[in-house]
Each structure stands twice: as structure tokens, then as C-alpha cells.
């Protein structure tokens, strides 16, 4: 059943039809929405009673929500507690960026990269791949069970007061924490702040890159700390790795209790044009990314997920620069999601110089030991298919807008602490990987005897 926002309102209260055709507050039939509304109301009342400055903070939160949550033509209550708003495409928050003041949403379909001629599976490999696909299935989004958004709208996960209250401040909500130190050279690895990786990357300084693609299986890793996270993503990069002009476009899945309030894996995006200092944000939490899809909601949970020794569910992500218009597009499976306009960037306004794929966690060393936050499935790379996480069919986009398989010997790997999280690259490693091309397994459990 769908929940419908009160017409013309930007409030985060929702309504739905009562049996008699009238309306009733969402709180009774929609417990998750009720809890959010009741909690926000309670906080506001307590703040008003106890401190005028705190009351001002509450007002600031509501103003921020009003900027993010645009009026919806239809709202959908998801079984995971989310509300997905169907917002008119031309009214979305992404268009509020000052650089997009006179922006016209790209109506022309982007030119999707094509596979290089001759890069097809053999009949035997295709048959093996088909056998493998019976054990690998596509993951989708949970909210689809509740309804759909109509044409001319975009599907936006509604932001709540609870979401903002979990952040360190309204100003930093939806943004990565500023990094005090970065690696002086590629890859783009943050140093000295507890972030740990298991990634594969193309060497910087090579030929220009115009996009990247990969298929990733989806898991629900355990997160030890409330402000911790675990993600699996691809990065499109250009600029200085140790300066303030790094440009990055990112997409993948992540589990982040602080950002979303739960431990479900969710589709996410991120962008920055100044090394995460002041520009960019996650998902649609600030202006910049222009969404075109009514079927995919960035920030919404992905379901179902993979299980150890069970079915493997994966998603295919492609980010590329449209050669006709110049915007950087994102596709999720066979769905175009939207694009980052070229004018948001400096270096990436032309092309990328490096691509990364892999996992990342944050280790705050709770209780003085390494975090037990899992990366990927929580299993090491050596456990292989059905147990470890993977990225398969790694490809980049060249100047001719063609998908080019990444040669195994051109792919470098990095794991700062292999006793905690590791990575192993391969090419068609055994029958189960027929049709996988260049791929890798990665991940780990975090804290263990080899990771004190």
C-alpha cells in the first residue's frame, strides 16, 4: 500500500487513504514512520522547554529537511521502514546547486559504451556462465514491493529528523569526514584516520579513462561501532592525490548505521571536486547529482543479499562520460539512474586518470583493539566463490566510448592490513568464474588473532 504525502507540503509527515476513503495519519498503520515523527516531535518539544539555543538547532534541522525533501506527487511506504517520495523530475533537490541554476535536464539518451569487437564468450564459456548464473542472481531494491513512481518523477528516499540527528552537525550531514592526510601518490588511500581498504586499481599516469564497470555481489556485513561503516564501490578519479583538487565520482553499496539508521546494504553514490573538503555528498543529500530514474532510489536498501554457501546476488554498476553531452552517467543493472553534470568538476570535466574497485571500512579501535567490522562477506579472499565477496568483469571505458577489459597484469592491488582484510585478483579462475574476465575476491572479518 502506498503512503501519500499531503499535497503541496514539504513536511516529513505522511498520509494514507483510510478504508472510508478519507485520510489518516501514517502513525497508526505505519509504525516506522510514526516512530520517526513522534521522536522528532518529542525532541523538538524537549528542546523548546529546556534551551532556546537547542530550539534554534531543532528549527535548523527542520529547515534542512525542507530543503532536501521536495513535495511528492506520490509516496511509497517500504517494508524496511523507508519512505520513497516520487518527486517531479524538474523539482528535485539535485538541481538546487548554484552551478546548475540554468541547467536543462538532459533529455537525450546518453550513448552507452559498447563492448569491444571480438570480446565475446566462446560457446563453451557461455554455457558455463549460464550454469553459474543459476547460482548468481540480480539484487534489486526493497521498496519495489510497495509500489512504483509514475513517469516524469524521480524516486527519492525521504530524509528524516532521525537521520540528521545521528550526524555530528547539520553542516556535515551526508558528507564524508574531512581527511587530514592523504597518500602522496596513487592509489587514493586516506592515511592516518583509521580507514582500511582492500582495493584493485589501474595505475595513474596511463591513458585517459572515460568510465568503469563492474559486477559486485551484495552482503550485509556486521558493523561493530554505531559510527562505523563497510562499503564496496568503484571510484572514478582525477586530480592531485595529496592536494585539495582531487575529483572523485563513486558508487556502490554500503552499510552505515550512522547515515541510514540500520544495518541494511544500500545503493549509494558520492562525489567531490575538492578532495572531500567542501563539495559533494552522499546520494541526494546535497545538490549536484541529477536523477532521471523513477525506478531506482539512491540510498534505498538492496534485497535480497548473498549468503555463505547459498545464493549469490550481485549488481552491475557502470559510470561513464557521455561523449555527446559530457555528463557522467550512472547505470544500475540495465537502468539509467542519472548523471553528474560536467560543470561540477575541474579535472573530471574532461576525463579520469585512475579507477579503483574494492572495499573500505573504518577502524576506530574500540576498546583498544582492531574493529570487528566486516568487509564484504566477512570472509577472506581465499575462501572463494559462495563465501568471499567479489568484483567481476572489470572494465574501463576508452576515448572511443568502448568497454575494454582490464588486463590482469595492469591491475594492481592494495590491502593495508592483510591480516584483517585481504584481496586476490584472478582471470577466469576455474569453472565457476567462466565469463568473469578480470576479477578479484576481497574482504575479511576485521579483529581476529592475526588482526589484534
Secondary structure as GFF3:
##gff-version 3
##sequence-region A 1 452
A	DSSP	beta_strand	2	3	.	.	.	ID=ss1
A	DSSP	beta_strand	15	17	.	.	.	ID=ss2
A	DSSP	beta_strand	23	25	.	.	.	ID=ss3
A	DSSP	alpha_helix	26	29	.	.	.	ID=ss4
A	DSSP	alpha_helix	31	50	.	.	.	ID=ss5
A	DSSP	alpha_helix	52	68	.	.	.	ID=ss6
A	DSSP	beta_strand	72	77	.	.	.	ID=ss7
A	DSSP	beta_strand	83	88	.	.	.	ID=ss8
A	DSSP	three_ten_helix	89	91	.	.	.	ID=ss9
A	DSSP	three_ten_helix	93	96	.	.	.	ID=ss10
A	DSSP	three_ten_helix	98	100	.	.	.	ID=ss11
A	DSSP	beta_strand	114	115	.	.	.	ID=ss12
A	DSSP	alpha_helix	123	133	.	.	.	ID=ss13
A	DSSP	beta_strand	136	138	.	.	.	ID=ss14
A	DSSP	beta_strand	140	141	.	.	.	ID=ss15
A	DSSP	three_ten_helix	142	146	.	.	.	ID=ss16
A	DSSP	beta_strand	153	157	.	.	.	ID=ss17
A	DSSP	alpha_helix	161	165	.	.	.	ID=ss18
A	DSSP	beta_strand	195	202	.	.	.	ID=ss19
A	DSSP	beta_strand	211	217	.	.	.	ID=ss20
A	DSSP	beta_strand	230	238	.	.	.	ID=ss21
A	DSSP	beta_strand	247	255	.	.	.	ID=ss22
A	DSSP	alpha_helix	257	260	.	.	.	ID=ss23
A	DSSP	beta_strand	266	272	.	.	.	ID=ss24
A	DSSP	beta_strand	289	291	.	.	.	ID=ss25
A	DSSP	beta_strand	302	303	.	.	.	ID=ss26
A	DSSP	beta_strand	312	321	.	.	.	ID=ss27
A	DSSP	beta_strand	328	332	.	.	.	ID=ss28
A	DSSP	beta_strand	335	340	.	.	.	ID=ss29
A	DSSP	three_ten_helix	342	344	.	.	.	ID=ss30
A	DSSP	three_ten_helix	347	349	.	.	.	ID=ss31
A	DSSP	beta_strand	354	362	.	.	.	ID=ss32
A	DSSP	three_ten_helix	366	368	.	.	.	ID=ss33
A	DSSP	three_ten_helix	381	383	.	.	.	ID=ss34
A	DSSP	beta_strand	389	397	.	.	.	ID=ss35
A	DSSP	beta_strand	402	405	.	.	.	ID=ss36
A	DSSP	three_ten_helix	408	410	.	.	.	ID=ss37
A	DSSP	beta_strand	411	415	.	.	.	ID=ss38
A	DSSP	beta_strand	422	427	.	.	.	ID=ss39
A	DSSP	three_ten_helix	431	433	.	.	.	ID=ss40
A	DSSP	beta_strand	438	443	.	.	.	ID=ss41
###
